Amino acid sequence: MFDRLKEDLQCVKDRDPAARSNLEIMLLYPGYKAVRAYRRAHWFYNHKMYFLARAISQHSVKKTNIEIHPGAQIGRRFFIDHGTGVVIGETAIIGDDCTIYQGVTLGGTGKDHGKRHPTLGNNVLVGAGAKVLGPFTIGDNSNVAAGSVVLSAIPENSTAVGSPARVVKQNGKRVDKLDHIHTPDPLSQELCLLKAKIDKLEKHIKELEEKQ
């Protein structure tokens, strides 16, 4: 227990340059408090004391604004930076040395049963506001960019960006072929399609009027 406590403190100091002391982290860091509360709640959950597990979890939500279901499986040295608005679902699995930022959701789509939430490998980083939804895996050493919406598996050693997210870099090399300079404007395309439909309808109306 004390080894895990030291690890959780050290991982915050290693990854947050603003952290000045263990006391500051223990008393003032909501992400650290949420992780420690989760570990207590998870113990009760594993011993089938579900009410106590949820009571600890919900008390932590009120204090930290971070919701981690006690049934989630979280590895060692897990760091939640800032943390406001983080939600981690019941069947989520998180490996060792993972980092997530504020506003992240590791959730389900509402369509799955059993394993409903994502699995994060080791050393995964999920940027602020990203949503990872569904029972798939994000591979080891991968990054999800801030604001992305991930709806399918991401391979190891990758960077995923966008909504829906797509892999833009793998094993240190760019793999996307998108022309970022000459990307068509989707709004302009829709307006052109609407104008073409209106012209067609006006022509059809004119033909009907001429027949009458």
PEZI-V470496 format. One record per backbone hydrogen bond with DSSP energy under -0.5 kcal/mol. CO is the residue of the C=O (numbers start at 0). NH is the residue of the N-H. If there is no record, write none. Layout:
CO & NH
CO & NH
This chain:
0 & 4
1 & 5
2 & 6
3 & 7
4 & 8
5 & 9
6 & 10
7 & 11
8 & 12
9 & 13
10 & 14
11 & 15
14 & 16
15 & 18
20 & 24
21 & 25
22 & 26
23 & 27
24 & 28
27 & 29
28 & 32
29 & 33
30 & 34
31 & 35
32 & 36
33 & 37
34 & 38
35 & 39
36 & 40
37 & 41
38 & 42
39 & 43
40 & 44
41 & 45
42 & 46
43 & 48
44 & 47
47 & 49
48 & 52
49 & 53
50 & 54
51 & 55
52 & 56
53 & 57
54 & 58
55 & 59
56 & 60
57 & 61
58 & 62
59 & 63
60 & 64
64 & 84
65 & 67
66 & 68
66 & 87
68 & 71
71 & 73
72 & 93
75 & 96
78 & 80
78 & 99
80 & 82
82 & 85
83 & 102
85 & 66
86 & 105
87 & 68
88 & 91
91 & 72
92 & 119
93 & 74
94 & 74
94 & 97
95 & 122
97 & 78
98 & 125
99 & 80
100 & 103
101 & 128
103 & 86
104 & 106
104 & 131
105 & 88
106 & 133
112 & 114
113 & 115
117 & 92
118 & 137
119 & 94
120 & 94
120 & 123
121 & 140
123 & 98
124 & 126
124 & 143
125 & 100
126 & 129
127 & 146
129 & 104
130 & 132
130 & 149
131 & 106
131 & 133
133 & 135
135 & 118
136 & 138
136 & 153
137 & 120
138 & 141
139 & 156
141 & 124
142 & 144
142 & 159
143 & 126
144 & 147
147 & 130
147 & 149
148 & 150
148 & 163
148 & 164
149 & 132
153 & 138
154 & 157
156 & 170
157 & 142
158 & 167
158 & 168
159 & 144
160 & 165
161 & 148
163 & 162
165 & 160
167 & 174
167 & 175
168 & 158
169 & 172
172 & 169
177 & 179
183 & 185
184 & 188
185 & 189
186 & 190
187 & 191
188 & 192
189 & 193
190 & 194
191 & 195
192 & 196
193 & 197
194 & 198
195 & 199
196 & 200
197 & 201
198 & 202
199 & 203
200 & 204
201 & 205
202 & 206
203 & 207
204 & 208
205 & 209
206 & 210
207 & 211
